[in-house]
Amino acid sequence: MGFSRATRLLRRSPFSFGLLRVEIPTTSGTFYGHTSLLHTTESPVRSTIFGIDRGFKFSSSGRTGAFHLNYQSLASISSAAEVADQAKGGGNRRRNDEESRKVSLSWIDEYLPKFIRPYAHLARLDKPIGTWLLAWPCMWSITLAAPPGNLPDLKMLSLFGCGALLLRGAGCTVNDLLDRDIDTKVERTRLRPIASGLLTPFQGLTFLGLQLFLGLGILLQLNNYSRVLGASSLLLVFSYPLMKRLTFWPQAYLGLTFNWGALLGWSAIQGSLDPTVVLPLYFSGVCWTLVYDTIYAHQDKEDDLRVGVKSTALRFGSHTKHWITGFGIACVSSLGLSSYNAELGWQIWTVDLSNRTDCNRKFVSNKWFGAIVFSGILLGKLAS
């Protein structure tokens, strides 16, 4: 069936793809499904499902004739509600709201086996920005701890890179386990594997145990001082998801958690901490997190108000840009010359806090901030 006929079908049918329920009423019965399966009731219609990995096709025939759906041609349609709204002249919805509801497939859905996909989504493997933001403070610290005129320890950079990937995945798993009831009420998070029911809490806990076990293998490669310091960060990791229920400053708590590597990277090289070096670095990382995660939180501020959870986006409100300017100045001042060209000012003054898409774009751009800081520290070490 062509795209126009598919659209007409969707106008009278709640249709969505993936984890959402699919209902296609016809005069000869109702087709319905969940995830990758479709069934028929009250109908002699014959139906066939072809592979969901690279494209979803549905074909059936019966008394009402034949029709065909090709998922790849429908991937730009988010739901019947949006199609019906457009038919009624509701096309004036904000562009970012439309984009946030569109069906999207990542490389996980394209290439990984079906039984692995929910776990890969749970660990956010298709969204590496979190791993970058966790890894950069580690890289800064490892590079600062290197002897003057020398490159940073490549083995340590590799270990901390793998550790950032695992710890970020573990943190997301903990967050989704504790927030599963909240996630179902938030547009951006309602299709997460645990919130949607694709994974059970027990499966999430099992996956968390696997990630922590692998992380332990990395931690054991470090000196004893760093093992204790690294293990102590788990208290922050496990308690962070609760902060949004208790305070309007969960982003500050995330900063303490996400920038622990600024301490750990130094101790992994030097065997102990030098407070005069690592504390300013740690503080700058916390301020940096307050900037990017406040911007990130503006994506969910309407849902947060409705659900009753807290964030700095709600705390700062219309004064957000003044607050994050202050945190940006504190961050850049602590980092010094290596952060001079980080373009943090561009991020603050151009972000549209009412546009989810732009908030996400500015959030993702922080990987380049981290790269610039790392490059500045590295060049400074080589020149000393």
C-alpha positions in Angstrom: 0.0 0.0 0.0 1.3 3.5 -0.9 2.2 6.1 1.7 -1.1 8.1 1.2 -3.2 4.9 1.8 -1.1 4.1 4.9 -1.8 7.6 6.1 -5.6 7.2 5.6 -5.4 4.0 7.5 -3.6 5.6 10.4 -6.1 8.5 10.6 -8.7 6.0 11.8 -6.3 3.8 13.8 -4.0 4.3 16.7 -0.8 3.1 15.1 2.7 3.1 16.5 5.8 1.0 16.2 8.2 -0.8 18.5 7.1 -1.0 22.1 3.7 0.6 21.6 0.5 -1.2 21.0 -0.6 -1.4 17.3 -4.3 -1.4 16.4 -5.6 -1.5 12.9 -9.4 -1.9 12.8 -11.0 -3.0 9.6 -14.4 -4.2 8.7 -13.2 -7.8 8.9 -11.6 -7.6 12.3 -8.9 -5.8 14.3 -5.2 -6.3 14.0 -3.3 -5.5 17.1 0.2 -6.1 18.3 2.9 -5.2 20.8 6.6 -4.8 20.0 7.4 -7.1 17.0 4.2 -9.2 16.9 0.8 -8.7 15.3 -2.3 -10.9 15.9 -5.8 -10.9 14.5 -9.1 -11.3 16.2 -12.6 -11.9 14.9 -11.3 -12.2 11.4 -10.6 -14.8 8.8 -7.9 -12.5 7.4 -4.5 -14.2 6.7 -1.5 -12.2 7.9 2.3 -12.4 7.5 5.1 -10.6 9.4 8.5 -10.3 7.7 11.7 -9.5 9.6 11.7 -6.5 11.9 15.5 -6.0 11.9 15.9 -3.9 8.7 12.4 -3.1 7.9 8.9 -4.1 9.0 6.4 -5.3 6.5 2.8 -6.4 7.1 0.6 -8.0 4.5 -2.9 -9.3 4.7 -5.9 -10.2 2.5 -9.5 -10.9 3.2 -13.1 -10.0 2.4 -12.2 -6.3 2.4 -9.4 -6.7 -0.2 -5.7 -6.6 0.4 -3.4 -4.0 1.9 0.3 -3.8 2.7 2.3 -1.8 5.3 6.0 -1.2 4.9 7.5 0.1 8.1 10.3 1.9 6.4 7.8 4.1 4.6 6.1 4.9 7.9 9.1 5.6 10.0 8.5 9.3 9.9 5.0 9.0 11.4 5.0 9.1 15.1 1.4 8.1 15.9 -2.2 8.3 14.7 -2.7 11.2 17.0 -0.2 13.3 15.1 -1.7 12.3 11.8 -5.2 13.1 12.9 -4.0 16.4 14.4 -2.5 17.3 11.1 -5.7 16.4 9.3 -7.6 18.8 11.6 -5.2 21.7 10.9 -3.0 21.1 14.0 0.2 21.4 12.0 1.1 24.5 14.0 2.5 22.5 16.8 6.1 23.4 17.6 8.6 21.6 15.5 10.5 20.3 18.5 7.4 18.6 19.9 6.8 16.9 16.6 10.3 15.7 16.4 10.3 14.3 19.9 7.5 12.0 19.1 8.9 10.6 15.9 9.8 6.9 15.7 13.6 6.5 15.5 15.8 3.5 14.9 19.4 3.3 16.0 22.2 1.0 15.0 21.2 -1.1 18.0 17.9 -1.9 16.2 19.6 -2.4 12.9 22.5 -4.7 13.7 22.3 -6.3 17.2 20.4 -9.6 17.9 16.9 -9.1 19.3 17.7 -10.4 22.8 20.6 -8.0 23.2 18.8 -4.8 22.1 16.9 -4.0 25.3 20.1 -4.2 27.3 22.0 -2.1 24.8 19.2 0.5 25.0 19.3 0.3 28.8 23.0 1.1 28.8 22.4 3.9 26.3 25.0 2.5 24.0 23.4 4.4 21.1 23.8 7.6 23.0 27.5 7.9 23.7 27.4 11.5 24.9 27.0 10.4 28.5 30.2 8.3 28.3 32.1 11.2 26.8 31.0 13.5 29.6 32.0 10.9 32.2 35.4 10.1 30.6 36.7 13.6 30.0 37.4 14.5 33.6 39.3 11.3 33.9 41.4 12.1 30.9 42.1 15.6 32.1 43.3 14.3 35.5 45.4 11.5 34.0 47.1 14.0 31.6 47.7 16.5 34.4 49.3 13.8 36.5 51.8 12.8 33.8 55.4 13.9 34.2 56.3 17.2 32.4 57.2 16.6 28.8 55.6 13.2 28.6 52.4 11.8 27.1 49.8 10.5 29.4 49.7 6.8 30.3 47.9 5.2 27.3 47.0 2.1 29.3 45.3 4.3 31.9 43.5 6.3 29.3 42.2 3.0 27.8 41.2 1.6 31.1 39.4 4.7 32.2 37.7 4.9 28.8 36.3 1.4 29.2 35.4 2.2 32.8 33.5 5.2 31.8 31.4 3.2 29.3 30.6 0.5 32.0 29.9 3.0 34.8 27.7 5.2 32.6 25.7 2.1 31.6 25.5 1.0 35.3 24.3 4.4 36.3 21.6 4.5 33.6 20.5 1.0 34.7 20.2 2.2 38.4 18.4 5.3 37.3 15.9 3.4 35.2 15.3 0.9 37.9 14.5 3.5 40.5 12.7 5.9 38.2 10.6 3.3 36.3 7.3 4.6 37.7 8.3 8.2 36.8 9.6 7.3 33.4 6.2 6.0 32.3 4.8 9.5 32.8 7.4 11.5 30.9 7.2 11.7 27.1 11.0 11.4 26.5 11.5 8.4 28.8 8.3 6.3 28.6 9.7 3.9 26.1 12.8 3.0 28.1 13.2 -0.8 28.4 12.2 -1.2 32.0 9.5 1.5 32.0 7.9 0.0 28.9 8.0 -3.5 30.3 10.4 -4.9 27.7 12.7 -5.8 30.6 11.7 -6.7 34.1 13.3 -5.1 37.2 15.0 -8.5 37.9 16.6 -8.5 34.4 17.7 -4.9 35.0 19.3 -5.9 38.3 21.1 -8.9 36.6 22.4 -6.6 33.9 23.6 -4.1 36.6 25.5 -6.9 38.3 27.2 -7.8 35.1 28.3 -4.3 34.4 29.6 -3.8 38.0 31.5 -7.1 37.8 33.2 -6.0 34.6 33.9 -2.6 36.2 35.5 -4.4 39.2 37.9 -6.0 36.8 39.1 -2.6 35.6 39.3 -1.2 39.2 41.6 -4.0 40.2 44.1 -2.9 37.6 44.7 0.3 39.7 46.7 0.8 42.9 45.1 0.2 46.3 44.5 3.8 47.1 42.6 4.2 43.8 40.6 1.0 44.4 39.2 2.4 47.6 38.6 5.8 46.0 36.9 4.3 43.0 34.6 2.0 45.0 33.5 4.9 47.2 32.0 6.5 44.1 29.2 3.8 44.0 27.5 5.6 46.9 27.0 8.6 44.6 26.0 6.5 41.7 23.3 4.6 43.6 21.9 7.6 45.4 21.8 10.1 42.5 18.5 9.0 41.1 16.8 9.8 44.4 18.0 13.4 44.5 15.3 14.7 42.0 12.7 13.7 44.6 14.5 15.5 47.5 16.1 18.7 46.1 16.0 21.2 43.2 19.7 20.6 42.8 20.1 17.0 41.5 22.3 18.4 38.7 24.9 19.5 41.4 24.8 16.0 42.8 25.3 14.6 39.3 28.3 16.8 39.0 29.8 15.3 42.1 29.2 11.9 40.7 30.2 12.4 37.0 33.4 14.2 37.8 34.8 11.7 40.3 37.3 10.7 37.7 39.0 14.0 38.2 40.1 12.6 41.5 40.6 9.0 40.5 42.7 9.7 37.4 45.3 11.6 39.4 45.5 9.0 42.1 45.8 6.2 39.5 49.0 7.8 38.3 50.4 9.4 41.5 49.2 6.9 44.1 47.5 9.6 46.2 45.7 13.0 45.8 47.2 16.4 45.7 44.3 18.6 46.8 45.8 21.8 45.4 45.6 20.3 41.9 42.6 17.9 41.9 40.1 19.9 43.9 40.0 22.9 41.6 39.7 20.4 38.7 36.9 18.6 40.4 35.1 21.9 41.2 35.4 23.0 37.6 33.9 19.7 36.4 30.9 20.1 38.8 30.3 23.6 37.5 30.5 22.3 33.9 27.9 19.6 34.8 25.6 22.2 36.2 25.7 24.0 32.9 25.1 21.2 30.5 22.7 19.2 32.7 20.5 22.2 33.5 20.2 22.7 29.7 19.4 19.0 29.4 16.7 19.3 32.1 14.8 22.0 30.2 13.7 19.2 27.8 11.5 17.7 30.5 10.5 20.7 32.6 6.8 20.5 31.7 6.7 16.7 32.5 8.7 17.3 35.7 6.2 19.9 36.9 3.3 17.5 36.3 5.0 14.5 37.8 6.4 16.4 40.8 10.2 15.9 40.4 12.7 18.6 40.9 15.6 20.0 38.8 17.7 23.1 38.5 15.8 23.9 35.3 12.7 24.4 37.5 14.7 26.1 40.3 16.3 28.7 38.0 13.3 29.2 35.7 13.5 32.3 33.6 16.9 33.1 35.2 18.5 30.0 33.9 20.9 31.8 31.6 22.2 34.0 34.4 22.8 31.0 36.6 24.6 28.9 34.0 26.7 31.9 33.0 27.9 32.1 36.5 28.7 28.4 36.6 30.4 28.7 33.2 32.6 31.5 34.5 33.5 29.4 37.5 34.3 26.4 35.4 36.5 28.3 32.9 38.3 30.2 35.6 39.2 27.0 37.3 40.4 25.3 34.2 42.4 28.4 33.0 43.9 28.7 29.5 43.0 25.2 28.4 39.3 26.1 28.6 39.6 29.5 27.0 38.4 28.4 23.6 35.7 26.0 24.8 32.9 28.0 23.2 30.9 27.8 26.4 29.6 31.3 25.8 28.2 30.3 22.5 26.3 27.4 24.1 24.8 29.7 26.8 23.7 32.6 24.7 22.3 30.7 21.7 20.4 27.9 23.5 16.6 28.1 23.1 15.4 26.8 26.5 11.9 26.3 25.2 13.0 24.0 22.3 13.7 20.4 23.2 15.7 19.8 20.0 18.0 22.8 20.6 18.5 21.9 24.2 19.6 18.4 23.2 21.9 19.8 20.5 23.6 22.1 22.9 23.9 19.3 25.5 25.6 17.0 23.0 28.0 19.8 21.9 29.7 19.4 25.3 31.8 16.6 24.0 33.8 19.2 22.1 34.3 21.2 25.3 35.8 18.1 26.9 38.0 17.5 23.9 39.3 21.1 23.9 40.2 21.0 27.6 41.9 17.6 27.1 43.9 19.0 24.1 44.9 22.1 26.1 46.2 20.0 29.1 48.0 17.6 26.7 49.8 20.4 24.8 50.7 22.2 28.0 52.3 19.1 29.3 54.3 18.5 26.1 55.5 22.1 26.1 56.7 22.0 29.7 
